Amino acid sequence: MIYLLDANVYIEAKNRYYRMTVCPGFWDWMDLQFASGQVSSIRMVFDELTKNDDALSEWVKNRQQHFAEADDEKTQEVFTDIVQFVMEHPEYSEPHRSNFLAVADPWLIAKAKTLGATVVTHEVLVPSGSKKVKIPNICREFGVDFCNTFDLLESGAAKFVLGR
């Protein structure tokens, strides 16, 4: 199984559960998953994460090769379908449409669709009738699996234990 990570996975990990100085095991585990080809992301997520001048930005910059391009023809075709779906959806409204389409999210879903990958995000499904456009809802519409960081860790048998 291949997992593609949303920017919020990195950001939430750094800011909350797996702070780089508190839980370096998480970041080491990520490196192992990158090396095995099980975990990746896309260039647009790289661009989002490297806008700031912080420890996460530096960590990401040193792993540029783990962020795939999303400009291949198949991904662009799926992206076009996603844009059309979002723009024509009767419940989605501005500025939610534009906000969703302006970031890496639709490209991440499109790339996952072409790879048969699972999107990892902290976003959750919103109910029918919501004006917001969320990754899980679009994934579901396009037949793309999604999960959160904790599901990813469990599926990858991650264990962060104190050494003695």
Buried (B, 14 or more C-beta within 10 A) or exposed (E): EEBBBBBBBBBBBBEEEBBBEEBEBBBEBBBEBBEEEBBBBBBBBBBBBBEEEBEBBEBBEEBEEBBBEBEEEEBBEBBEBBBEBBEEBEEBEEEBBEEBBEBBBBBBBBBBBBBEBBBBBBBEEBEEEBEBBBBBBBBEBBEBBBBBBEEBBEBBEBEEEEEE
